[in-house]
Amino acid sequence: MYSPTPDDWHDANRARWDERVPIHVASDYYDLDAFRAGRDALPAFEVAEVGDVTGKTLLHLQCHIGLDTLSWARHGATQVVGLDFSEPAVEAARGLAGSLGLGPDRAAFVTADVYDAQAAVPDSAYDIVYTGVGALNWLPDIDRWAETAASLVAPGGFLYFAEFHPLTDSMDAETGSVVTDDYFSRDAWVDAPPGTYADLDAPTVHNRCVEWQHPVGRVVTALVAAGLRIDFLHEHDSAPVRRFGTLERHADGRFRFPAGRPRIPLMYSVKASRPAEHQG
């Protein structure tokens, strides 16, 4: 239900994520054995949209257990840094990096709140600042996020993120065809669903969570206000999880609406760049 932001939102969310780390590490959803064996955790469209990362530095905000972060290292990034507010998640990411033979000089992970990233990460700026799916909904202040992320983009570099489309949060869970909630609500969504997307039946105790939806226009405007230039905003008809009961899984592992029915965007992605500094 929508409500004013509770004072304990941060503690509640962190307790929820801390508890789910070992569940995720052991889950078929993340399949760490396959990842260690070479499976790429990144969707093909992200790899295509980000482009060649060879020789670049990359900062991943809200990295969870680090699969996406480490995948960028496999794609050629010279250094990747992952940041997450969950210490168990960061420890899992460090362990995974070690099992791949990637030391802290190549893949480093730090525990910090995303809003404190500027003071927490090893370098002042990165060629690429990246955020994966399911991140922005955990943040109450999208303007502060945009300012923080933009401040870490090096001149000539860019921010890239792919996220669930906020319209999906306004539609009925079964069909995705009926508007049931206010797209423009600024209040927090407080809920207590058990389990986790990686294992719906997993027994869990810390279930309370606090989330926010951020309309696409607000996110883009916040990035522009923070000094970045929007290179593209793409909307996508697929998602990595079954956002609605009627979605069908395709051969690429992604979920889409059945053929013949009207679609709405399930995800969107944005690339926003910082112009290179003029020379002399």
C-alpha positions in Angstrom: 0.0 0.0 0.0 1.0 3.6 -0.6 2.0 5.5 2.5 4.4 8.3 3.7 8.0 7.1 3.8 8.5 5.3 7.2 11.5 6.3 9.3 13.0 2.8 9.2 12.8 2.3 5.4 16.6 1.9 5.0 17.0 -0.6 7.9 14.0 -2.6 6.7 15.3 -2.8 3.1 18.8 -3.7 4.1 17.6 -6.5 6.5 15.5 -7.9 3.6 18.4 -7.9 1.2 20.9 -9.2 3.8 18.7 -12.2 4.5 18.2 -13.0 0.8 21.9 -13.1 -0.2 22.5 -16.7 0.8 19.3 -17.7 -0.9 20.4 -16.0 -4.1 23.9 -17.5 -3.9 22.4 -21.0 -3.7 19.6 -20.4 -6.2 19.1 -21.8 -9.7 18.1 -18.3 -10.8 21.6 -17.0 -10.4 23.3 -20.4 -11.1 26.7 -19.4 -9.9 28.3 -22.7 -11.1 27.2 -21.8 -14.7 28.4 -18.2 -14.2 31.8 -19.4 -13.0 31.9 -21.7 -16.1 31.5 -18.7 -18.4 27.8 -17.8 -18.6 27.2 -14.1 -19.2 24.8 -12.5 -16.8 24.2 -9.5 -19.0 21.2 -9.3 -21.3 22.2 -9.1 -25.0 20.5 -5.7 -25.4 22.6 -4.2 -22.6 25.8 -5.4 -24.1 24.8 -3.9 -27.5 23.7 -0.6 -26.0 26.7 -0.1 -23.8 29.1 -1.0 -26.6 32.8 -2.0 -26.4 34.1 -1.6 -22.8 37.6 -2.8 -23.5 40.1 -0.7 -21.6 37.4 1.3 -19.7 36.7 1.7 -16.0 33.2 0.8 -14.8 31.4 1.6 -11.6 28.3 -0.5 -10.8 26.0 1.1 -8.3 23.7 -1.3 -6.3 25.6 -4.3 -7.6 24.1 -7.0 -5.3 26.2 -10.1 -5.5 28.3 -8.8 -8.4 27.4 -11.0 -11.4 26.7 -8.1 -13.7 29.8 -6.3 -12.4 32.0 -9.2 -13.1 30.4 -9.8 -16.5 31.6 -6.4 -17.6 35.1 -7.4 -16.5 34.8 -10.4 -18.7 33.7 -8.1 -21.6 37.0 -6.3 -21.3 36.6 -3.5 -18.8 40.1 -2.8 -17.3 38.7 -2.2 -13.8 35.2 -2.7 -12.4 34.0 -1.5 -9.0 30.7 -2.7 -7.4 28.9 -0.9 -4.6 26.1 -2.2 -2.5 24.6 -1.4 0.9 24.4 -5.0 1.9 27.7 -6.3 3.5 26.7 -10.0 2.9 26.1 -9.2 -0.8 29.5 -7.5 -1.1 31.2 -10.4 0.6 29.6 -12.8 -1.8 30.7 -10.6 -4.7 34.3 -10.6 -3.5 34.3 -14.3 -3.1 32.9 -14.8 -6.6 35.6 -12.4 -8.0 38.3 -14.4 -6.2 36.9 -17.7 -7.6 37.3 -16.2 -11.1 40.9 -15.1 -10.4 40.0 -11.4 -10.4 41.8 -9.5 -7.6 40.8 -6.1 -6.2 42.9 -4.3 -8.8 40.6 -5.6 -11.5 37.3 -6.1 -9.6 36.8 -4.3 -6.3 33.6 -4.2 -4.2 32.7 -1.7 -1.5 29.9 -1.6 1.1 28.1 1.8 1.1 24.8 3.4 0.6 24.4 4.5 -3.0 24.0 8.1 -1.9 27.4 8.0 -0.3 29.1 6.5 -3.4 31.3 9.5 -4.1 33.2 9.1 -0.8 33.2 5.3 -0.8 34.6 4.3 -4.2 38.3 4.1 -5.0 38.3 6.7 -7.8 36.7 10.1 -8.3 35.2 9.3 -11.7 34.7 6.4 -14.1 34.4 5.9 -17.9 31.0 4.1 -17.3 28.6 4.3 -14.4 26.2 1.5 -14.6 23.0 0.4 -12.8 21.2 -2.9 -13.4 17.5 -3.8 -13.3 15.6 -3.5 -10.1 17.6 -0.7 -8.5 15.9 2.6 -8.7 12.7 1.5 -7.0 14.7 1.1 -3.7 15.6 4.8 -3.7 13.4 7.6 -2.3 15.2 10.6 -3.9 15.8 10.2 -7.6 17.3 13.7 -7.9 19.9 12.9 -5.3 20.6 9.6 -7.1 21.1 11.4 -10.4 23.4 14.0 -8.9 25.5 11.2 -7.2 25.7 9.1 -10.3 26.5 12.0 -12.6 29.3 13.2 -10.3 31.1 9.9 -10.9 31.0 10.0 -14.7 34.3 11.1 -16.1 34.5 13.7 -18.9 33.8 11.8 -22.1 32.2 9.0 -20.2 28.5 8.0 -19.7 25.9 6.6 -17.3 23.9 3.6 -18.5 21.1 1.9 -16.8 18.3 -0.6 -17.7 15.3 -0.7 -15.5 11.8 -2.0 -15.1 9.4 0.4 -16.8 7.5 2.2 -14.0 4.3 1.8 -16.0 4.4 -1.9 -15.0 4.0 -1.0 -11.4 0.6 0.6 -12.2 -0.9 -2.4 -14.0 -2.7 -5.4 -12.6 -0.4 -8.3 -11.8 -2.1 -10.9 -13.8 -2.7 -9.5 -17.2 -0.8 -6.2 -17.3 -3.8 -4.6 -19.1 -5.7 -2.8 -16.4 -4.4 0.3 -14.5 -4.8 -0.3 -10.8 -2.3 2.1 -9.2 -1.3 5.7 -9.7 1.6 6.1 -12.0 2.5 9.5 -10.6 2.4 8.6 -6.9 5.3 10.0 -4.9 4.5 8.1 -1.8 6.3 4.9 -0.7 4.9 1.5 -1.4 5.2 -0.6 1.8 4.7 -4.3 1.5 5.9 -7.6 3.1 6.0 -10.3 0.5 7.8 -13.5 1.6 10.3 -15.3 -0.4 12.3 -13.7 -3.2 12.2 -13.5 -7.0 15.0 -16.0 -7.1 13.1 -18.6 -5.0 9.4 -17.7 -4.4 9.1 -20.5 -1.8 12.2 -19.7 0.2 11.4 -19.3 3.9 12.2 -15.7 5.0 11.7 -13.6 8.1 12.7 -10.1 7.1 9.9 -9.5 4.5 8.9 -5.8 5.0 10.2 -3.6 2.2 9.7 0.0 1.2 9.9 1.0 -2.5 9.2 4.0 -4.7 8.2 4.4 -8.4 9.9 7.0 -10.5 8.1 8.0 -13.7 10.4 8.0 -16.7 10.1 11.7 -17.2 11.3 12.4 -13.7 14.3 10.2 -14.1 15.4 11.7 -17.4 14.9 15.3 -16.2 16.9 14.5 -13.0 19.8 13.3 -15.1 19.7 16.4 -17.4 19.6 18.7 -14.3 22.7 16.8 -13.0 24.6 17.9 -16.1 24.3 14.8 -18.3 23.2 14.7 -22.0 20.6 12.1 -22.9 22.0 10.0 -25.8 19.0 7.7 -25.9 16.0 6.4 -24.1 14.8 3.0 -25.4 11.7 1.1 -24.3 11.7 -2.7 -24.4 9.0 -5.3 -24.8 10.7 -8.0 -22.7 11.7 -8.5 -19.0 14.0 -11.0 -17.2 11.2 -12.1 -14.9 7.4 -12.7 -15.3 6.1 -9.3 -14.3 2.6 -10.3 -15.3 1.0 -13.8 -15.1 0.2 -13.7 -18.9 3.8 -13.2 -20.0 5.4 -16.1 -21.9 9.0 -17.2 -21.6 10.9 -17.2 -24.9 13.9 -19.1 -26.1 16.2 -16.3 -25.0 15.0 -16.7 -21.4 13.1 -13.4 -21.4 9.4 -12.8 -20.9 7.1 -11.2 -23.4 3.4 -10.6 -23.9 1.6 -13.3 -26.0 1.6 -12.6 -29.8 -1.4 -10.6 -30.9 -2.2 -8.7 -27.7 -1.4 -5.0 -27.3 1.8 -4.5 -25.5 3.2 -2.0 -23.0 6.9 -1.4 -22.3 8.3 -3.8 -19.7 11.7 -2.2 -19.4 13.5 1.0 -20.5 17.2 1.9 -20.8 19.0 5.2 -20.8 22.4 6.3 -21.9 23.5 9.8 -20.7 26.9 11.2 -21.3 29.2 13.9 -19.9 30.8 15.9 -22.6 34.6 15.6 -22.9 36.5 18.6 -21.5 37.7 21.0 -24.1 41.4 21.0 -24.7 43.6 24.0 -24.1 
